[in-house]
Amino acid sequence: MSETIKKFMYLNRRAPYGTIYAWESLEVVLIGAAFDQDVSLAFIGDGVYQLLEGQDTSESGMKNFSTTYKALGDYDVTKLYVEKESLEERGLTLDDLMPLTWEDEDDDWAEKDSIRLVSRDELADVLDDQDIVYSF
Amino acid sequence: MAIEANGKVFETDEEGYLVTLADWEPVVAEEMAKEDDLELTDEHWDIINFLREYYEEYQIAPAVRVLTKAVGKKLGKEKGNSKYLYGLFPYGPGKQACRFAGLPKPTGCI
């Protein structure tokens, strides 16, 4: 269908439930995944809270969509960059985040980690390498 | 719009999808199928139940490509292809089966 594959980056910068941005981003990612492009997500600033393990929205009346991130692997979205400094600034480590994996069809369905912990400098290089960056 | 069955009224949206997911009962799928001139078999129910479990786990209705792959993995390769799924759900396994299962229209359904 498409002749050239482009690199799409979805940059997630906000906490999950105060605004609609995180959910909107996730929906756009899932819809965009149908187009067979090279898709990455990055989580910086309060955006890292989107991946926090054990989210509970029952008091807020909002739908808890955190488990939807676990479906990203099914949609062949396998590159989730998390900025190390953003985690540290919030007193978080990788262990506070949901384990997110994808299954590699070409490697006997081996389960592989989707989350890639990167420094601010490394993420800058990743962003530099993209064709299109959507900021949410 | 609405579906009436078992003495209850199940509200649906303009595309025929159930408005309140929690209202769903098997009879909803049966009534919807009847309107589409389909009789539900065990093979249909395998897919409908699979979709409901998928939604329960991930909070989304899967795109048809994702559904196909996942069905193949769970129910066997001979079922994980669009020919089989379209055979069961001629209006599209994503849209029609999700509707029967009481789910919203699939995310990524274009």
gemmi code that builds the backbone of each chain (N, CA, C; Angstrom):
import gemmi

chains = {
    "A": [
        ("MET", (0.840, -1.188, 0.000), (0.000, 0.000, 0.000), (0.890, 1.258, 0.000)),
        ("SER", (1.649, 1.434, 1.082), (2.531, 2.610, 1.109), (3.903, 2.222, 0.563)),
        ("GLU", (4.493, 3.098, -0.222), (5.780, 2.754, -0.825), (6.944, 3.021, 0.119)),
        ("THR", (6.857, 4.127, 0.849), (7.937, 4.443, 1.771), (7.448, 4.349, 3.205)),
        ("ILE", (8.263, 3.699, 4.021), (7.932, 3.612, 5.435), (8.575, 4.792, 6.146)),
        ("LYS", (7.757, 5.524, 6.870), (8.281, 6.674, 7.604), (8.371, 6.367, 9.085)),
        ("LYS", (9.240, 7.138, 9.724), (9.404, 6.962, 11.166), (8.507, 7.941, 11.904)),
        ("PHE", (7.546, 7.395, 12.608), (6.604, 8.199, 13.388), (6.961, 8.102, 14.867)),
        ("MET", (7.052, 9.250, 15.499), (7.294, 9.274, 16.945), (6.135, 9.977, 17.632)),
        ("TYR", (5.584, 9.319, 18.653), (4.538, 9.935, 19.473), (5.147, 10.267, 20.826)),
        ("LEU", (5.231, 11.557, 21.085), (5.901, 12.050, 22.291), (4.845, 12.327, 23.357)),
        ("ASN", (4.929, 11.598, 24.454), (3.913, 11.721, 25.507), (4.489, 12.487, 26.696)),
        ("ARG", (3.894, 13.657, 26.983), (4.497, 14.558, 27.960), (3.625, 14.840, 29.175)),
        ("ARG", (2.409, 14.270, 29.189), (1.485, 14.652, 30.259), (1.030, 13.447, 31.090)),
        ("ALA", (0.644, 13.729, 32.329), (0.081, 12.694, 33.209), (-1.197, 12.131, 32.575)),
        ("PRO", (-1.512, 10.865, 32.885), (-2.565, 10.189, 32.118), (-3.983, 10.727, 32.254)),
        ("TYR", (-4.398, 11.189, 33.423), (-5.845, 11.406, 33.592), (-6.298, 12.865, 33.750)),
        ("GLY", (-5.402, 13.802, 33.943), (-5.823, 15.192, 34.126), (-6.382, 15.791, 32.847)),
        ("THR", (-5.885, 15.328, 31.732), (-6.323, 15.812, 30.426), (-6.587, 14.609, 29.524)),
        ("ILE", (-7.061, 14.852, 28.358), (-7.418, 13.776, 27.433), (-6.202, 13.370, 26.561)),
        ("TYR", (-5.078, 14.095, 26.715), (-3.953, 13.891, 25.795), (-3.428, 12.456, 25.739)),
        ("ALA", (-3.258, 11.844, 26.900), (-2.643, 10.505, 26.921), (-3.515, 9.492, 26.184)),
        ("TRP", (-4.808, 9.521, 26.445), (-5.722, 8.579, 25.806), (-5.823, 8.857, 24.311)),
        ("GLU", (-5.872, 10.151, 23.975), (-5.929, 10.524, 22.556), (-4.686, 10.021, 21.819)),
        ("SER", (-3.540, 10.190, 22.441), (-2.287, 9.743, 21.850), (-2.345, 8.240, 21.596)),
        ("LEU", (-2.793, 7.510, 22.599), (-2.855, 6.057, 22.504), (-3.797, 5.625, 21.374)),
        ("GLU", (-4.921, 6.307, 21.258), (-5.865, 5.966, 20.184), (-5.263, 6.248, 18.812)),
        ("VAL", (-4.576, 7.372, 18.687), (-3.959, 7.707, 17.404), (-2.878, 6.678, 17.063)),
        ("VAL", (-2.129, 6.255, 18.066), (-1.096, 5.235, 17.846), (-1.724, 3.946, 17.325)),
        ("LEU", (-2.808, 3.525, 17.961), (-3.450, 2.261, 17.577), (-4.053, 2.351, 16.181)),
        ("ILE", (-4.622, 3.496, 15.865), (-5.183, 3.669, 14.521), (-4.050, 3.732, 13.495)),
        ("GLY", (-3.013, 4.500, 13.839), (-1.880, 4.653, 12.922), (-1.132, 3.356, 12.682)),
        ("ALA", (-1.209, 2.439, 13.654), (-0.479, 1.176, 13.540), (-1.003, 0.333, 12.386)),
        ("ALA", (-2.200, 0.652, 11.899), (-2.766, -0.096, 10.773), (-2.050, 0.226, 9.462)),
        ("PHE", (-1.238, 1.295, 9.463), (-0.632, 1.753, 8.210), (0.785, 1.238, 7.972)),
        ("ASP", (1.218, 0.278, 8.808), (2.539, -0.336, 8.604), (3.682, 0.657, 8.527)),
        ("GLN", (3.713, 1.576, 9.445), (4.833, 2.503, 9.507), (5.753, 2.107, 10.670)),
        ("ASP", (6.877, 2.798, 10.746), (7.833, 2.537, 11.826), (7.462, 3.447, 13.008)),
        ("VAL", (6.772, 2.857, 14.008), (6.196, 3.659, 15.084), (6.997, 3.522, 16.380)),
        ("SER", (7.283, 4.669, 16.991), (7.891, 4.669, 18.321), (7.076, 5.583, 19.228)),
        ("LEU", (7.153, 5.289, 20.526), (6.576, 6.184, 21.518), (7.684, 6.619, 22.454)),
        ("ALA", (7.574, 7.850, 22.962), (8.510, 8.272, 23.986), (7.720, 8.887, 25.139)),
        ("PHE", (8.223, 8.683, 26.344), (7.558, 9.193, 27.535), (8.547, 10.081, 28.283)),
        ("ILE", (8.194, 11.358, 28.362), (9.070, 12.295, 29.072), (8.232, 13.155, 30.018)),
        ("GLY", (8.912, 13.787, 30.976), (8.198, 14.620, 31.939), (7.138, 13.800, 32.654)),
        ("ASP", (5.981, 14.425, 32.918), (4.896, 13.705, 33.594), (4.335, 12.567, 32.742)),
        ("GLY", (4.716, 12.519, 31.491), (4.280, 11.426, 30.610), (4.696, 10.063, 31.128)),
        ("VAL", (5.759, 10.006, 31.918), (6.193, 8.693, 32.444), (5.129, 8.086, 33.357)),
        ("TYR", (4.292, 8.928, 33.961), (3.217, 8.406, 34.828), (2.225, 7.545, 34.050)),
        ("GLN", (2.160, 7.718, 32.745), (1.230, 6.920, 31.938), (1.533, 5.431, 32.047)),
        ("LEU", (2.810, 5.108, 32.293), (3.224, 3.702, 32.312), (3.320, 3.118, 33.720)),
        ("LEU", (2.916, 3.905, 34.700), (3.027, 3.471, 36.087), (2.206, 2.201, 36.341)),
        ("GLU", (2.810, 1.285, 37.093), (2.103, 0.041, 37.461), (1.065, 0.347, 38.540)),
        ("GLY", (-0.033, -0.395, 38.515), (-1.030, -0.309, 39.594), (-1.869, 0.953, 39.591)),
        ("GLN", (-2.242, 1.449, 38.429), (-3.078, 2.644, 38.375), (-4.504, 2.306, 38.816)),
        ("ASP", (-5.104, 3.227, 39.549), (-6.469, 3.013, 40.037), (-7.254, 4.302, 39.805)),
        ("THR", (-8.233, 4.236, 38.913), (-8.984, 5.451, 38.568), (-10.388, 5.450, 39.174)),
        ("SER", (-10.645, 4.489, 40.073), (-12.031, 4.315, 40.533), (-12.585, 5.590, 41.184)),
        ("GLU", (-11.719, 6.344, 41.879), (-12.195, 7.556, 42.545), (-12.449, 8.695, 41.566)),
        ("SER", (-11.792, 8.644, 40.409), (-11.871, 9.771, 39.482), (-12.999, 9.612, 38.468)),
        ("GLY", (-13.556, 8.407, 38.382), (-14.627, 8.181, 37.423), (-14.147, 8.081, 35.991)),
        ("MET", (-12.826, 8.035, 35.794), (-12.311, 7.894, 34.432), (-11.962, 6.437, 34.144)),
        ("LYS", (-12.028, 6.084, 32.869), (-11.688, 4.722, 32.487), (-10.190, 4.489, 32.681)),
        ("ASN", (-9.855, 3.398, 33.341), (-8.444, 3.064, 33.525), (-7.935, 2.388, 32.251)),
        ("PHE", (-7.234, 3.158, 31.431), (-6.794, 2.607, 30.145), (-5.353, 2.132, 30.192)),
        ("SER", (-4.782, 2.025, 31.403), (-3.360, 1.666, 31.479), (-3.091, 0.292, 30.858)),
        ("THR", (-4.057, -0.620, 30.958), (-3.808, -1.963, 30.410), (-3.751, -1.943, 28.879)),
        ("THR", (-4.281, -0.882, 28.281), (-4.244, -0.807, 26.822), (-2.800, -0.719, 26.316)),
        ("TYR", (-1.896, -0.167, 27.132), (-0.484, -0.125, 26.710), (0.062, -1.545, 26.485)),
        ("LYS", (-0.545, -2.516, 27.204), (-0.084, -3.901, 27.054), (-0.493, -4.500, 25.719)),
        ("ALA", (-1.456, -3.852, 25.047), (-1.886, -4.339, 23.734), (-0.983, -3.818, 22.615)),
        ("LEU", (-0.127, -2.850, 22.918), (0.689, -2.234, 21.854), (1.532, -3.255, 21.103)),
        ("GLY", (2.040, -4.257, 21.832), (2.840, -5.299, 21.186), (2.058, -6.033, 20.110)),
        ("ASP", (0.766, -6.276, 20.383), (-0.101, -6.938, 19.391), (-0.220, -6.105, 18.124)),
        ("TYR", (-0.096, -4.797, 18.288), (-0.215, -3.871, 17.152), (1.159, -3.597, 16.508)),
        ("ASP", (2.142, -4.416, 16.876), (3.507, -4.262, 16.367), (4.142, -2.924, 16.729)),
        ("VAL", (3.702, -2.356, 17.824), (4.357, -1.158, 18.349), (5.255, -1.641, 19.483)),
        ("THR", (6.555, -1.654, 19.218), (7.466, -2.357, 20.120), (8.577, -1.473, 20.686)),
        ("LYS", (8.536, -0.171, 20.336), (9.597, 0.719, 20.818), (9.014, 1.821, 21.691)),
        ("LEU", (9.162, 1.630, 22.994), (8.668, 2.610, 23.947), (9.856, 3.191, 24.713)),
        ("TYR", (10.256, 4.405, 24.351), (11.396, 5.041, 24.995), (10.941, 5.778, 26.254)),
        ("VAL", (11.631, 5.524, 27.353), (11.334, 6.229, 28.593), (12.588, 6.988, 29.006)),
        ("GLU", (12.403, 8.270, 29.273), (13.574, 9.089, 29.606), (13.964, 8.888, 31.071)),
        ("LYS", (15.209, 8.522, 31.238), (15.748, 8.191, 32.558), (15.632, 9.380, 33.529)),
        ("GLU", (16.024, 10.543, 33.060), (15.994, 11.734, 33.926), (14.581, 12.051, 34.413)),
        ("SER", (13.601, 11.867, 33.513), (12.210, 12.152, 33.905), (11.766, 11.232, 35.030)),
        ("LEU", (12.176, 9.950, 34.953), (11.865, 9.007, 36.029), (12.540, 9.450, 37.328)),
        ("GLU", (13.830, 9.743, 37.234), (14.602, 10.091, 38.429), (14.049, 11.344, 39.107)),
        ("GLU", (13.687, 12.333, 38.294), (13.154, 13.583, 38.849), (11.865, 13.365, 39.621)),
        ("ARG", (11.183, 12.252, 39.345), (9.918, 11.948, 40.022), (10.091, 10.821, 41.049)),
        ("GLY", (11.346, 10.495, 41.346), (11.617, 9.459, 42.346), (11.196, 8.078, 41.894)),
        ("LEU", (11.173, 7.840, 40.581), (10.727, 6.553, 40.047), (11.891, 5.798, 39.418)),
        ("THR", (11.723, 4.468, 39.334), (12.662, 3.652, 38.576), (11.861, 2.781, 37.612)),
        ("LEU", (12.581, 2.058, 36.794), (11.955, 1.154, 35.828), (11.007, 0.159, 36.521)),
        ("ASP", (11.354, -0.215, 37.775), (10.541, -1.193, 38.508), (9.149, -0.671, 38.852)),
        ("ASP", (8.968, 0.654, 38.817), (7.651, 1.225, 39.116), (6.728, 1.191, 37.901)),
        ("LEU", (7.281, 0.849, 36.746), (6.475, 0.851, 35.524), (5.931, -0.542, 35.225)),
        ("MET", (4.857, -0.568, 34.419), (4.284, -1.852, 33.999), (5.303, -2.575, 33.125)),
        ("PRO", (5.446, -3.892, 33.298), (6.290, -4.617, 32.349), (5.548, -4.707, 31.004)),
        ("LEU", (6.135, -4.184, 29.962), (5.491, -4.211, 28.647), (6.370, -4.984, 27.675)),
        ("THR", (5.761, -5.970, 27.022), (6.543, -6.839, 26.143), (5.854, -7.004, 24.793)),
        ("TRP", (6.608, -7.531, 23.858), (6.040, -7.926, 22.565), (6.615, -9.270, 22.192)),
        ("GLU", (5.927, -9.967, 21.314), (6.375, -11.296, 20.911), (6.962, -11.232, 19.518)),
        ("ASP", (8.186, -11.703, 19.401), (8.895, -11.633, 18.126), (8.572, -12.864, 17.276)),
        ("GLU", (7.770, -12.615, 16.259), (7.320, -13.678, 15.359), (8.505, -14.368, 14.678)),
        ("ASP", (9.551, -13.575, 14.411), (10.713, -14.107, 13.694), (11.697, -14.817, 14.624)),
        ("ASP", (11.380, -14.847, 15.898), (12.288, -15.463, 16.861), (11.496, -16.427, 17.742)),
        ("ASP", (10.643, -17.251, 17.092), (9.851, -18.262, 17.785), (8.995, -17.650, 18.902)),
        ("TRP", (8.408, -16.491, 18.626), (7.505, -15.804, 19.551), (8.161, -15.509, 20.897)),
        ("ALA", (9.449, -15.249, 20.874), (10.135, -14.915, 22.127), (9.594, -13.591, 22.653)),
        ("GLU", (9.378, -13.544, 23.966), (8.892, -12.312, 24.574), (10.040, -11.339, 24.780)),
        ("LYS", (9.882, -10.116, 24.305), (10.946, -9.124, 24.441), (10.396, -7.843, 25.059)),
        ("ASP", (11.260, -7.154, 25.787), (10.832, -5.917, 26.441), (10.578, -4.813, 25.416)),
        ("SER", (9.492, -4.084, 25.607), (9.205, -2.948, 24.738), (9.828, -1.653, 25.268)),
        ("ILE", (9.937, -1.568, 26.600), (10.433, -0.323, 27.192), (11.950, -0.220, 27.054)),
        ("ARG", (12.386, 0.918, 26.547), (13.826, 1.181, 26.419), (14.155, 2.426, 27.240)),
        ("LEU", (14.933, 2.202, 28.262), (15.331, 3.309, 29.115), (16.470, 4.078, 28.435)),
        ("VAL", (16.276, 5.373, 28.214), (17.303, 6.166, 27.524), (17.558, 7.466, 28.284)),
        ("SER", (18.739, 7.984, 28.143), (19.059, 9.266, 28.766), (18.500, 10.382, 27.895)),
        ("ARG", (18.477, 11.585, 28.452), (17.970, 12.753, 27.715), (18.743, 12.938, 26.404)),
        ("ASP", (20.052, 12.758, 26.465), (20.878, 12.928, 25.257), (20.565, 11.859, 24.214)),
        ("GLU", (20.411, 10.618, 24.695), (20.099, 9.523, 23.760), (18.735, 9.737, 23.104)),
        ("LEU", (17.787, 10.227, 23.895), (16.448, 10.453, 23.358), (16.480, 11.564, 22.304)),
        ("ALA", (17.327, 12.556, 22.536), (17.459, 13.644, 21.553), (17.901, 13.086, 20.206)),
        ("ASP", (18.811, 12.126, 20.254), (19.269, 11.495, 19.008), (18.148, 10.702, 18.337)),
        ("VAL", (17.377, 9.983, 19.181), (16.251, 9.203, 18.641), (15.263, 10.144, 17.952)),
        ("LEU", (14.955, 11.245, 18.605), (13.994, 12.208, 18.042), (14.520, 12.804, 16.744)),
        ("ASP", (15.813, 13.067, 16.736), (16.472, 13.638, 15.562), (16.318, 12.738, 14.333)),
        ("ASP", (16.207, 11.464, 14.600), (16.195, 10.440, 13.560), (14.789, 10.216, 12.963)),
        ("GLN", (13.764, 10.867, 13.527), (12.380, 10.626, 13.101), (12.004, 11.474, 11.892)),
        ("ASP", (11.041, 10.962, 11.120), (10.485, 11.773, 10.042), (9.374, 12.679, 10.557)),
        ("ILE", (8.566, 12.125, 11.452), (7.404, 12.874, 11.953), (7.311, 12.690, 13.465)),
        ("VAL", (7.158, 13.794, 14.184), (6.999, 13.716, 15.629), (5.671, 14.365, 16.022)),
        ("TYR", (4.836, 13.590, 16.691), (3.584, 14.113, 17.234), (3.759, 14.320, 18.719)),
        ("SER", (3.428, 15.498, 19.196), (3.613, 15.788, 20.601), (2.252, 15.861, 21.303)),
        ("PHE", (2.121, 15.097, 22.367), (0.860, 15.077, 23.132), (1.105, 15.500, 24.570)),
    ],
    "B": [
        ("MET", (-31.784, 4.012, 19.101), (-32.143, 2.643, 18.756), (-32.022, 1.751, 19.985)),
        ("ALA", (-32.627, 0.592, 19.898), (-32.574, -0.320, 21.039), (-32.915, -1.739, 20.607)),
        ("ILE", (-32.503, -2.655, 21.455), (-32.845, -4.065, 21.239), (-33.710, -4.505, 22.411)),
        ("GLU", (-34.775, -5.193, 22.116), (-35.629, -5.679, 23.195), (-35.543, -7.196, 23.260)),
        ("ALA", (-35.236, -7.688, 24.451), (-35.152, -9.138, 24.645), (-35.248, -9.432, 26.132)),
        ("ASN", (-35.753, -10.613, 26.450), (-35.895, -11.018, 27.859), (-36.643, -9.972, 28.687)),
        ("GLY", (-37.543, -9.243, 28.060), (-38.286, -8.217, 28.781), (-37.465, -7.004, 29.159)),
        ("LYS", (-36.276, -6.887, 28.535), (-35.430, -5.731, 28.842), (-35.167, -4.939, 27.570)),
        ("VAL", (-34.760, -3.682, 27.755), (-34.416, -2.838, 26.615), (-32.924, -2.535, 26.676)),
        ("PHE", (-32.227, -2.874, 25.588), (-30.781, -2.616, 25.522), (-30.555, -1.481, 24.522)),
        ("GLU", (-30.060, -0.378, 25.028), (-29.882, 0.792, 24.181), (-28.663, 0.630, 23.258)),
        ("THR", (-28.823, 0.988, 21.983), (-27.702, 0.931, 21.038), (-27.495, 2.292, 20.389)),
        ("ASP", (-26.297, 2.507, 19.851), (-26.013, 3.798, 19.221), (-26.439, 3.771, 17.741)),
        ("GLU", (-26.114, 4.834, 17.023), (-26.625, 4.952, 15.647), (-26.042, 3.898, 14.710)),
        ("GLU", (-24.926, 3.285, 15.112), (-24.345, 2.226, 14.289), (-24.707, 0.827, 14.794)),
        ("GLY", (-25.537, 0.788, 15.837), (-26.003, -0.494, 16.343), (-25.145, -1.092, 17.451)),
        ("TYR", (-24.138, -0.346, 17.926), (-23.299, -0.856, 19.020), (-23.985, -0.582, 20.356)),
        ("LEU", (-23.830, -1.532, 21.267), (-24.415, -1.392, 22.594), (-23.837, -0.145, 23.284)),
        ("VAL", (-24.722, 0.656, 23.903), (-24.252, 1.886, 24.543), (-23.517, 1.572, 25.846)),
        ("THR", (-24.079, 0.668, 26.651), (-23.464, 0.355, 27.945), (-22.948, -1.081, 27.936)),
        ("LEU", (-21.628, -1.174, 27.919), (-20.945, -2.474, 27.847), (-21.438, -3.438, 28.924)),
        ("ALA", (-21.646, -2.892, 30.135), (-22.003, -3.737, 31.283), (-23.397, -4.344, 31.143)),
        ("ASP", (-24.223, -3.790, 30.256), (-25.585, -4.318, 30.067), (-25.603, -5.635, 29.314)),
        ("TRP", (-24.504, -5.979, 28.672), (-24.494, -7.097, 27.732), (-24.939, -8.429, 28.347)),
        ("GLU", (-25.728, -9.156, 27.596), (-26.074, -10.539, 27.924), (-26.026, -11.323, 26.612)),
        ("PRO", (-25.829, -12.628, 26.671), (-25.768, -13.408, 25.423), (-26.951, -13.139, 24.492)),
        ("VAL", (-28.113, -12.868, 25.069), (-29.293, -12.663, 24.237), (-29.127, -11.442, 23.317)),
        ("VAL", (-28.316, -10.485, 23.747), (-28.047, -9.312, 22.909), (-27.394, -9.751, 21.597)),
        ("ALA", (-26.385, -10.616, 21.710), (-25.707, -11.128, 20.512), (-26.683, -11.892, 19.634)),
        ("GLU", (-27.548, -12.687, 20.273), (-28.511, -13.474, 19.495), (-29.488, -12.587, 18.730)),
        ("GLU", (-29.954, -11.549, 19.389), (-30.894, -10.627, 18.734), (-30.225, -9.869, 17.591)),
        ("MET", (-28.988, -9.412, 17.843), (-28.252, -8.685, 16.795), (-28.012, -9.591, 15.589)),
        ("ALA", (-27.672, -10.839, 15.867), (-27.418, -11.795, 14.790), (-28.689, -12.026, 13.969)),
        ("LYS", (-29.793, -12.123, 14.667), (-31.072, -12.342, 13.996), (-31.337, -11.210, 13.000)),
        ("GLU", (-31.067, -9.984, 13.436), (-31.281, -8.831, 12.551), (-30.361, -8.879, 11.331)),
        ("ASP", (-29.192, -9.509, 11.510), (-28.248, -9.638, 10.388), (-28.452, -10.953, 9.621)),
        ("ASP", (-29.531, -11.654, 9.926), (-29.823, -12.939, 9.275), (-28.736, -13.981, 9.506)),
        ("LEU", (-28.234, -14.004, 10.700), (-27.193, -14.981, 11.050), (-27.672, -15.843, 12.214)),
        ("GLU", (-27.303, -17.106, 12.181), (-27.553, -17.941, 13.350), (-26.217, -18.216, 14.026)),
        ("LEU", (-26.167, -17.964, 15.311), (-24.884, -18.101, 16.004), (-24.588, -19.560, 16.335)),
        ("THR", (-23.389, -19.988, 15.935), (-22.934, -21.343, 16.243), (-21.842, -21.269, 17.313)),
        ("ASP", (-21.371, -22.428, 17.746), (-20.274, -22.454, 18.717), (-19.056, -21.703, 18.189)),
        ("GLU", (-18.845, -21.787, 16.880), (-17.691, -21.106, 16.288), (-17.834, -19.581, 16.428)),
        ("HIS", (-19.058, -19.081, 16.244), (-19.293, -17.651, 16.470), (-19.013, -17.280, 17.925)),
        ("TRP", (-19.534, -18.126, 18.822), (-19.374, -17.822, 20.252), (-17.912, -17.834, 20.683)),
        ("ASP", (-17.104, -18.712, 20.073), (-15.661, -18.708, 20.380), (-15.078, -17.326, 20.154)),
        ("ILE", (-15.448, -16.713, 19.032), (-14.898, -15.403, 18.687), (-15.499, -14.315, 19.576)),
        ("ILE", (-16.807, -14.384, 19.795), (-17.465, -13.378, 20.640), (-16.880, -13.410, 22.053)),
        ("ASN", (-16.737, -14.609, 22.598), (-16.160, -14.720, 23.946), (-14.708, -14.269, 23.976)),
        ("PHE", (-13.996, -14.593, 22.897), (-12.602, -14.154, 22.823), (-12.531, -12.624, 22.859)),
        ("LEU", (-13.396, -11.969, 22.097), (-13.399, -10.506, 22.051), (-13.720, -9.896, 23.407)),
        ("ARG", (-14.677, -10.511, 24.092), (-15.033, -9.989, 25.419), (-13.864, -10.138, 26.388)),
        ("GLU", (-13.158, -11.248, 26.306), (-11.974, -11.432, 27.161), (-10.873, -10.432, 26.796)),
        ("TYR", (-10.711, -10.203, 25.503), (-9.683, -9.261, 25.057), (-9.997, -7.864, 25.597)),
        ("TYR", (-11.262, -7.484, 25.509), (-11.653, -6.154, 26.001), (-11.434, -6.059, 27.508)),
        ("GLU", (-11.822, -7.095, 28.211), (-11.653, -7.141, 29.658), (-10.183, -6.902, 30.020)),
        ("GLU", (-9.291, -7.529, 29.261), (-7.876, -7.444, 29.577), (-7.252, -6.120, 29.133)),
        ("TYR", (-7.589, -5.649, 27.929), (-6.875, -4.497, 27.369), (-7.705, -3.230, 27.248)),
        ("GLN", (-9.001, -3.306, 27.523), (-9.876, -2.135, 27.472), (-10.030, -1.534, 26.070)),
        ("ILE", (-9.757, -2.329, 25.054), (-10.027, -1.892, 23.685), (-10.571, -3.074, 22.880)),
        ("ALA", (-11.308, -2.730, 21.850), (-11.716, -3.745, 20.879), (-10.607, -3.813, 19.842)),
        ("PRO", (-10.035, -5.012, 19.609), (-8.859, -5.086, 18.739), (-9.186, -4.826, 17.267)),
        ("ALA", (-8.237, -4.247, 16.567), (-8.356, -4.118, 15.111), (-8.371, -5.517, 14.501)),
        ("VAL", (-8.949, -5.636, 13.322), (-9.159, -6.965, 12.742), (-7.834, -7.717, 12.529)),
        ("ARG", (-6.784, -6.995, 12.166), (-5.468, -7.617, 11.972), (-4.962, -8.235, 13.279)),
        ("VAL", (-5.185, -7.485, 14.361), (-4.746, -7.956, 15.677), (-5.612, -9.132, 16.123)),
        ("LEU", (-6.903, -9.031, 15.865), (-7.832, -10.113, 16.200), (-7.438, -11.398, 15.479)),
        ("THR", (-7.153, -11.281, 14.198), (-6.804, -12.453, 13.395), (-5.586, -13.160, 13.972)),
        ("LYS", (-4.572, -12.372, 14.271), (-3.335, -12.940, 14.804), (-3.589, -13.615, 16.152)),
        ("ALA", (-4.351, -12.925, 17.003), (-4.590, -13.441, 18.358), (-5.464, -14.698, 18.335)),
        ("VAL", (-6.449, -14.726, 17.452), (-7.299, -15.906, 17.332), (-6.467, -17.102, 16.872)),
        ("GLY", (-5.581, -16.870, 15.917), (-4.712, -17.926, 15.424), (-3.881, -18.524, 16.535)),
        ("LYS", (-3.425, -17.657, 17.415), (-2.586, -18.119, 18.502), (-3.398, -18.891, 19.535)),
        ("LYS", (-4.608, -18.417, 19.804), (-5.398, -19.015, 20.873), (-6.252, -20.192, 20.398)),
        ("LEU", (-6.871, -20.065, 19.239), (-7.833, -21.094, 18.810), (-7.294, -21.985, 17.688)),
        ("GLY", (-6.070, -21.716, 17.263), (-5.488, -22.567, 16.230), (-5.329, -21.839, 14.911)),
        ("LYS", (-4.299, -22.232, 14.183), (-3.926, -21.544, 12.956), (-5.043, -21.545, 11.913)),
        ("GLU", (-5.802, -22.661, 11.837), (-6.848, -22.766, 10.803), (-7.957, -21.732, 11.034)),
        ("LYS", (-8.010, -21.160, 12.243), (-9.030, -20.147, 12.527), (-8.471, -18.731, 12.478)),
        ("GLY", (-7.156, -18.608, 12.498), (-6.523, -17.287, 12.525), (-6.283, -16.719, 11.144)),
        ("ASN", (-7.320, -16.724, 10.317), (-7.156, -16.088, 9.004), (-8.449, -15.384, 8.628)),
        ("SER", (-8.350, -14.412, 7.747), (-9.528, -13.586, 7.480), (-10.619, -14.352, 6.745)),
        ("LYS", (-10.229, -15.374, 5.991), (-11.238, -16.149, 5.272), (-12.185, -16.824, 6.262)),
        ("TYR", (-11.609, -17.466, 7.255), (-12.420, -18.131, 8.275), (-13.295, -17.125, 9.026)),
        ("LEU", (-12.683, -16.003, 9.425), (-13.405, -15.033, 10.243), (-14.496, -14.307, 9.453)),
        ("TYR", (-14.199, -13.987, 8.191), (-15.232, -13.362, 7.357), (-16.331, -14.354, 7.010)),
        ("GLY", (-15.994, -15.639, 6.972), (-17.004, -16.667, 6.761), (-18.030, -16.675, 7.890)),
        ("LEU", (-17.531, -16.461, 9.112), (-18.430, -16.430, 10.266), (-19.184, -15.104, 10.350)),
        ("PHE", (-18.439, -14.022, 10.100), (-19.002, -12.679, 10.258), (-18.864, -11.908, 8.945)),
        ("PRO", (-19.837, -12.084, 8.065), (-19.701, -11.522, 6.715), (-19.582, -9.996, 6.666)),
        ("TYR", (-20.087, -9.302, 7.705), (-19.943, -7.842, 7.714), (-18.601, -7.396, 8.311)),
        ("GLY", (-17.694, -8.340, 8.463), (-16.381, -7.978, 9.005), (-16.247, -8.458, 10.429)),
        ("PRO", (-15.239, -9.296, 10.698), (-15.069, -9.838, 12.046), (-14.837, -8.752, 13.083)),
        ("GLY", (-14.164, -7.667, 12.688), (-13.951, -6.581, 13.645), (-15.276, -5.954, 14.018)),
        ("LYS", (-15.906, -5.386, 13.023), (-17.114, -4.603, 13.306), (-18.280, -5.454, 13.797)),
        ("GLN", (-18.597, -6.504, 13.047), (-19.800, -7.265, 13.380), (-19.640, -8.065, 14.673)),
        ("ALA", (-18.524, -8.760, 14.808), (-18.323, -9.582, 16.001), (-18.203, -8.705, 17.249)),
        ("CYS", (-17.545, -7.563, 17.125), (-17.437, -6.659, 18.279), (-18.815, -6.136, 18.672)),
        ("ARG", (-19.633, -5.873, 17.668), (-20.994, -5.391, 17.947), (-21.777, -6.466, 18.698)),
        ("PHE", (-21.706, -7.689, 18.222), (-22.400, -8.792, 18.900), (-21.882, -8.957, 20.338)),
        ("ALA", (-20.607, -8.723, 20.519), (-19.996, -8.928, 21.838), (-20.266, -7.769, 22.785)),
        ("GLY", (-20.950, -6.739, 22.280), (-21.278, -5.606, 23.135), (-20.157, -4.600, 23.284)),
        ("LEU", (-19.110, -4.740, 22.464), (-17.966, -3.838, 22.564), (-18.181, -2.609, 21.683)),
        ("PRO", (-17.391, -1.543, 21.935), (-17.440, -0.406, 21.018), (-16.809, -0.778, 19.688)),
        ("LYS", (-16.977, 0.070, 18.704), (-16.366, -0.158, 17.396), (-14.849, -0.263, 17.574)),
        ("PRO", (-14.196, -1.220, 16.898), (-12.766, -1.442, 17.146), (-11.905, -0.201, 16.926)),
        ("THR", (-10.937, -0.040, 17.803), (-9.948, 1.018, 17.633), (-9.016, 0.605, 16.497)),
        ("GLY", (-8.797, 1.489, 15.588), (-7.922, 1.135, 14.474), (-8.691, 0.486, 13.358)),
        ("CYS", (-10.013, 0.605, 13.398), (-10.848, 0.045, 12.347), (-11.090, 1.148, 11.315)),
        ("ILE", (-10.601, 0.941, 10.107), (-10.671, 2.038, 9.150), (-11.441, 1.633, 7.894)),
    ],
}
model = gemmi.Model(1)
for chain_id, residues in chains.items():
    chain = gemmi.Chain(chain_id)
    for i, (resn, *xyz) in enumerate(residues, 1):
        res = gemmi.Residue()
        res.name, res.seqid = resn, gemmi.SeqId(i, " ")
        for name, pos in zip(("N", "CA", "C"), xyz):
            atom = gemmi.Atom()
            atom.name, atom.element = name, gemmi.Element(name[0])
            atom.pos, atom.b_iso = gemmi.Position(*pos), 0.0
            res.add_atom(atom)
        chain.add_residue(res)
    model.add_chain(chain)
structure = gemmi.Structure()
structure.add_model(model)
structure.setup_entities()
